[in-house]
């Protein structure tokens, strides 16, 4: 009986050692907002959370919750002291990184990033006209039912939803909008 007990203790110790390297020792709420994105008159909870071994190495996740259920999740990659992209990459100081963490939520959930569908189309007309016509095609690539992207987009345009635009990092811009009949968010823009 002793060898079996020794084996179990050794196995338990090994598992604890392996999983300790996987857990996040630090969790930081980088920002949160409450907005009605689905058009049902009740605000959803939007949250960006970083988790990792320290504040200098966080895996960042953006979620949207409605009635206590997560209805959207986007893994945004890692937030470290290395910032920028391409030739502009550099390492910021620890103090600059702490300021960046403190100000992240205000930047991520800026009021200008929440738009009604018609406002969003007007915004695209000014800043990225070529992407307006591509929205139904982008929806088609995500849809799992037989409803054409043009029909889904038309339904969104004529609904009380709020479209949210955000950057997961680098020079990427994402925009998402809720489609009530499908019960899900669709990407409306993923570019640049």
Legacy VTK file of the C-alpha trace (Angstrom):
# vtk DataFile Version 3.0
C-alpha trace
ASCII
DATASET POLYDATA
POINTS 192 float
0.000 0.000 0.000
2.879 2.364 0.696
4.204 2.363 -2.932
0.730 3.226 -4.257
0.352 6.050 -1.743
3.844 7.336 -2.612
2.948 7.246 -6.332
-0.269 9.239 -5.721
1.563 11.882 -3.662
4.265 12.175 -6.315
1.643 12.492 -9.055
-0.272 15.122 -7.072
2.914 17.127 -6.466
3.829 16.942 -10.144
0.364 18.122 -11.213
0.466 21.035 -8.779
3.868 22.085 -10.092
2.706 21.929 -13.710
-0.529 23.833 -13.153
1.100 26.520 -11.008
2.945 27.691 -14.130
-0.371 28.017 -15.963
-2.307 30.105 -13.476
-2.471 33.869 -13.564
-0.898 35.356 -10.450
-2.098 38.834 -11.426
-5.555 39.841 -12.635
-6.299 43.437 -13.586
-9.611 44.898 -14.740
-8.308 47.234 -17.418
-11.706 48.777 -18.048
-15.434 48.265 -18.007
-18.541 49.966 -19.308
-22.277 49.417 -19.263
-24.048 50.051 -22.565
-27.097 48.666 -24.302
-25.510 47.084 -27.383
-28.324 44.616 -28.120
-31.107 47.207 -28.320
-33.263 45.534 -25.680
-33.197 48.538 -23.334
-30.980 46.764 -20.778
-27.268 47.560 -20.552
-24.705 44.870 -21.236
-21.503 44.753 -19.193
-18.387 45.234 -21.301
-15.128 44.340 -19.618
-11.455 44.124 -20.543
-9.424 41.978 -18.142
-5.729 41.160 -18.124
-4.311 38.101 -16.422
-0.745 36.868 -16.205
2.344 36.429 -14.092
2.655 40.201 -13.457
1.277 43.543 -14.640
4.125 43.581 -17.157
2.847 40.464 -18.949
-0.940 40.217 -19.208
-3.122 38.148 -21.514
-5.984 40.525 -22.354
-9.592 39.435 -22.947
-12.582 41.576 -23.926
-16.006 40.201 -22.944
-19.611 41.314 -23.149
-22.120 39.937 -20.658
-25.904 40.118 -20.776
-28.083 38.904 -17.909
-25.024 37.230 -16.335
-24.137 35.278 -19.495
-21.089 35.926 -21.698
-22.387 36.671 -25.198
-19.106 37.816 -26.768
-15.453 37.090 -26.115
-12.350 38.341 -27.915
-8.815 37.358 -26.912
-6.712 40.430 -27.594
-3.247 38.991 -27.101
-0.639 40.076 -24.558
-0.060 43.468 -23.005
3.606 43.897 -22.153
5.986 46.826 -21.905
6.782 46.415 -25.612
4.528 48.756 -27.589
4.082 49.803 -31.184
4.402 47.684 -34.287
6.686 47.237 -37.241
9.666 49.611 -37.107
8.117 51.624 -34.273
8.332 48.870 -31.632
9.973 49.904 -28.384
9.927 49.146 -24.655
8.278 51.664 -22.323
9.375 52.213 -18.738
7.604 50.484 -15.852
5.994 53.818 -14.911
4.774 54.424 -18.482
3.325 50.910 -18.529
1.453 51.504 -15.253
0.004 54.732 -16.694
-1.001 52.824 -19.836
-2.840 50.231 -17.699
-4.560 52.986 -15.714
-5.743 54.820 -18.849
-6.559 51.757 -20.971
-10.254 51.487 -20.051
-10.970 55.145 -20.712
-9.353 54.837 -24.156
-10.907 51.444 -25.004
-14.450 52.468 -24.031
-14.323 56.043 -25.332
-17.816 57.395 -26.097
-16.909 57.913 -29.781
-16.596 54.140 -30.221
-20.317 53.550 -29.577
-22.550 54.386 -32.547
-26.034 53.683 -33.796
-26.010 51.859 -37.148
-26.704 54.960 -39.258
-24.010 56.915 -37.371
-21.592 54.066 -38.044
-22.326 54.172 -41.786
-21.769 57.953 -41.796
-18.486 57.434 -39.914
-17.365 54.912 -42.552
-18.385 57.263 -45.378
-15.913 59.801 -44.019
-13.090 57.490 -42.850
-13.294 54.196 -44.768
-15.877 54.451 -47.536
-14.681 51.282 -49.286
-15.673 49.115 -46.289
-19.394 49.918 -46.359
-20.159 47.688 -49.343
-18.102 44.843 -47.850
-20.127 44.553 -44.611
-22.668 42.008 -46.012
-19.793 39.887 -47.396
-18.013 39.940 -44.025
-21.249 38.864 -42.320
-21.724 36.075 -44.923
-18.310 34.639 -43.989
-19.418 34.384 -40.330
-23.047 33.312 -40.697
-23.870 29.690 -40.050
-27.433 29.848 -41.352
-28.974 30.434 -44.747
-29.805 34.103 -44.163
-27.758 36.280 -46.535
-25.398 38.852 -45.026
-27.256 41.632 -46.820
-30.485 40.679 -45.001
-28.693 40.489 -41.636
-27.041 43.879 -42.232
-30.366 45.447 -43.292
-31.928 44.150 -40.077
-29.098 45.687 -38.046
-29.441 49.027 -39.831
-33.126 49.174 -38.890
-32.725 48.119 -35.268
-31.986 49.987 -32.005
-28.591 48.296 -31.514
-25.332 50.085 -30.788
-22.255 49.217 -32.834
-18.976 49.131 -30.924
-15.615 49.771 -32.567
-12.392 48.774 -30.838
-8.747 48.021 -31.431
-7.381 44.729 -30.099
-3.848 46.055 -30.642
-1.485 47.109 -33.366
-3.202 48.858 -36.219
-6.225 46.514 -36.294
-9.737 47.962 -35.985
-12.766 45.784 -35.228
-16.438 46.741 -35.206
-19.208 44.492 -33.932
-22.980 44.669 -34.057
-25.722 42.537 -32.495
-28.260 40.679 -34.610
-31.203 39.713 -32.402
-32.705 36.964 -34.627
-29.333 35.156 -34.693
-28.673 35.955 -31.024
-25.057 36.917 -31.659
-22.591 39.626 -32.579
-21.212 39.884 -36.100
-17.941 41.526 -37.100
-18.762 44.476 -39.327
-15.204 45.615 -39.827
-11.843 43.953 -39.357
-9.100 45.843 -41.028
-6.230 48.250 -41.227
LINES 1 193
192 0 1 2 3 4 5 6 7 8 9 10 11 12 13 14 15 16 17 18 19 20 21 22 23 24 25 26 27 28 29 30 31 32 33 34 35 36 37 38 39 40 41 42 43 44 45 46 47 48 49 50 51 52 53 54 55 56 57 58 59 60 61 62 63 64 65 66 67 68 69 70 71 72 73 74 75 76 77 78 79 80 81 82 83 84 85 86 87 88 89 90 91 92 93 94 95 96 97 98 99 100 101 102 103 104 105 106 107 108 109 110 111 112 113 114 115 116 117 118 119 120 121 122 123 124 125 126 127 128 129 130 131 132 133 134 135 136 137 138 139 140 141 142 143 144 145 146 147 148 149 150 151 152 153 154 155 156 157 158 159 160 161 162 163 164 165 166 167 168 169 170 171 172 173 174 175 176 177 178 179 180 181 182 183 184 185 186 187 188 189 190 191
